[in-house]
Amino acid sequence: MRSHLPLAEIGHIQKAIGRRGELKVRFEPEFVPLIPSLRFVFVEIHGLAVPFRVEWIHPHGDDYRLKLKSIDTPEAAHPFGNTPLWVEEALAPKALHTGWRPDKFLPGYALCDPHSQTLGYIQKVEQYPQQLMLFVEDLHGEVFLVPFVDEWIVQLDRDAHRLCMRLPEGLVPQS
């Protein structure tokens, strides 16, 4: 994406919703404190970072509803679905935009159960419309998906490259 300003990715527009051009947005947890102060955000359009004035942002469950100035219909909002959301890097405190990101650092980590039993190794992390998904290769070479849910995390050991999670029964394939 081309921009004359350094930008920090703060979240992901999941899809257009409603009749007035609202957008469903998932913010990276470390950027949630910035939400009340957001006046402008950037969206990639044809490879360019295009600024939009924020009309309003409201929490809605784990997500947020975002209304951008001049985007007033579902048809106008539709192209924004499944795209990253950016702000000027200067607006994001240094500690936030250089923070630890699961999608950047988890590939290669061992995925373990609460008893530190290795279930497999995280191959990649992808953003799905509802959440991040871990692609895990088990010890037999089979790949299965695990939703990255904060409440399921028991321990994250960055030194040992291990993520221990309490997963619902049936999520891990039986060998």
C-alpha positions as CSV (number, residue, x, y, z in Angstrom):
1,M,0.0,0.0,0.0
2,R,1.4,3.4,-0.9
3,S,1.2,6.3,1.6
4,H,3.3,9.4,2.2
5,L,2.7,8.9,6.0
6,P,3.9,6.0,8.1
7,L,0.8,4.1,9.1
8,A,0.0,1.6,11.8
9,E,-2.5,-1.2,11.3
10,I,-5.0,-1.0,14.1
11,G,-7.6,-3.5,13.0
12,H,-9.6,-5.1,10.3
13,I,-12.9,-4.2,8.6
14,Q,-14.8,-7.4,8.5
15,K,-17.9,-6.4,6.4
16,A,-20.5,-3.7,5.7
17,I,-23.6,-3.9,7.8
18,G,-26.8,-1.9,8.1
19,R,-28.6,0.5,5.8
20,R,-26.5,3.5,6.5
21,G,-23.0,2.3,5.4
22,E,-21.8,1.1,8.8
23,L,-18.8,-1.2,9.0
24,K,-18.2,-4.1,11.4
25,V,-14.6,-3.7,12.7
26,R,-12.3,-5.9,14.8
27,F,-9.6,-3.8,16.5
28,E,-6.3,-5.2,17.6
29,P,-6.5,-5.4,21.4
30,E,-3.5,-3.2,21.9
31,F,-5.2,-0.4,20.0
32,V,-8.6,-0.4,21.7
33,P,-7.5,2.5,24.0
34,L,-7.1,4.7,20.9
35,I,-10.7,4.3,19.8
36,P,-12.2,7.3,21.6
37,S,-9.6,9.6,20.0
38,L,-9.8,8.4,16.4
39,R,-10.8,11.3,14.1
40,F,-9.4,9.9,10.8
41,V,-8.6,6.3,9.6
42,F,-7.0,5.0,6.4
43,V,-8.4,2.3,4.2
44,E,-6.6,0.8,1.2
45,I,-8.3,1.6,-2.1
46,H,-6.6,0.4,-5.3
47,G,-3.3,0.2,-3.5
48,L,-3.4,3.7,-2.0
49,A,-4.0,4.7,1.6
50,V,-7.2,6.8,1.6
51,P,-8.1,8.9,4.7
52,F,-11.7,8.9,5.9
53,R,-13.2,11.0,8.7
54,V,-14.7,8.9,11.5
55,E,-18.4,9.9,12.2
56,W,-18.7,7.5,15.1
57,I,-17.5,4.2,16.6
58,H,-19.6,2.1,19.0
59,P,-18.8,-1.2,20.7
60,H,-20.9,-4.1,19.7
61,G,-20.0,-7.3,21.5
62,D,-16.4,-8.2,20.8
63,D,-16.4,-6.0,17.7
64,Y,-17.2,-2.4,16.9
65,R,-19.5,-0.6,14.5
66,L,-17.7,2.2,12.5
67,K,-19.4,4.9,10.5
68,L,-17.2,6.9,8.1
69,K,-18.1,10.3,6.8
70,S,-19.5,10.2,3.2
71,I,-20.0,6.4,3.2
72,D,-23.8,6.4,3.6
73,T,-25.2,3.3,1.8
74,P,-24.5,-0.4,1.9
75,E,-23.3,-0.2,-1.7
76,A,-20.7,2.4,-0.8
77,A,-19.6,0.4,2.3
78,H,-19.4,-3.0,0.6
79,P,-15.9,-2.6,-1.0
80,F,-14.4,-1.9,2.4
81,G,-15.2,-5.5,3.6
82,N,-12.3,-7.7,4.6
83,T,-9.7,-4.9,4.5
84,P,-7.2,-3.6,7.1
85,L,-7.8,-0.4,9.0
86,W,-4.9,2.1,9.6
87,V,-4.0,5.3,11.4
88,E,-1.1,7.6,11.3
89,E,1.7,5.9,13.1
90,A,2.4,9.1,15.1
91,L,-1.1,8.8,16.7
92,A,-0.3,5.3,18.0
93,P,2.0,5.3,21.1
94,K,5.3,3.5,20.2
95,A,4.6,0.7,22.7
96,L,1.3,0.0,20.9
97,H,2.3,-0.2,17.2
98,T,5.4,-2.1,18.0
99,G,3.5,-4.5,20.2
100,W,3.5,-8.3,20.1
101,R,1.1,-9.5,17.4
102,P,-0.1,-13.1,17.3
103,D,-0.3,-13.3,13.5
104,K,3.3,-12.2,13.2
105,F,4.9,-14.3,16.0
106,L,2.9,-17.4,16.7
107,P,3.9,-19.5,13.6
108,G,6.5,-22.0,14.8
109,Y,5.1,-22.1,18.3
110,A,4.1,-25.4,19.9
111,L,0.4,-25.6,20.8
112,C,-0.1,-27.4,24.1
113,D,-2.9,-28.5,26.3
114,P,-3.2,-27.1,29.9
115,H,-0.9,-29.9,31.1
116,S,1.8,-28.8,28.6
117,Q,1.2,-31.9,26.3
118,T,2.2,-30.8,22.8
119,L,-0.8,-31.0,20.4
120,G,1.1,-29.8,17.3
121,Y,2.9,-26.8,15.9
122,I,1.3,-23.6,14.6
123,Q,2.1,-23.3,10.9
124,K,0.4,-20.0,10.2
125,V,-2.2,-17.5,11.6
126,E,-4.9,-16.0,9.3
127,Q,-7.5,-13.4,10.0
128,Y,-11.0,-14.8,9.4
129,P,-14.1,-12.5,9.5
130,Q,-14.8,-13.3,13.1
131,Q,-11.3,-13.9,14.5
132,L,-7.8,-15.1,14.1
133,M,-7.4,-18.8,13.2
134,L,-4.4,-20.9,14.0
135,F,-3.4,-23.5,11.5
136,V,-1.9,-26.3,13.6
137,E,-0.1,-29.3,12.2
138,D,-0.5,-32.2,14.7
139,L,2.2,-34.8,15.4
140,H,0.9,-37.0,12.6
141,G,1.1,-34.3,9.9
142,E,-2.6,-33.5,9.8
143,V,-3.6,-29.8,9.9
144,F,-6.5,-28.5,12.0
145,L,-7.8,-25.1,12.8
146,V,-8.0,-23.5,16.2
147,P,-9.8,-20.2,16.8
148,F,-7.5,-17.8,18.7
149,V,-9.7,-17.0,21.7
150,D,-8.1,-15.1,24.6
151,E,-10.3,-16.9,27.2
152,W,-8.8,-20.3,26.1
153,I,-5.2,-19.2,26.7
154,V,-3.7,-20.8,29.8
155,Q,0.0,-19.8,29.2
156,L,2.0,-18.1,26.5
157,D,5.8,-18.8,26.9
158,R,7.6,-16.6,24.4
159,D,11.0,-17.9,25.5
160,A,10.1,-21.5,25.0
161,H,7.8,-20.7,21.9
162,R,4.8,-22.5,23.5
163,L,1.2,-21.5,23.6
164,C,-0.9,-23.6,26.0
165,M,-4.7,-23.4,25.6
166,R,-7.7,-25.0,27.2
167,L,-9.6,-26.1,24.0
168,P,-13.2,-27.3,23.8
169,E,-13.6,-31.0,23.5
170,G,-13.7,-32.2,19.9
171,L,-11.7,-29.4,18.5
172,V,-8.4,-31.4,18.4
173,P,-8.5,-34.4,16.1
174,Q,-8.2,-37.7,17.8
175,S,-5.1,-39.8,16.7
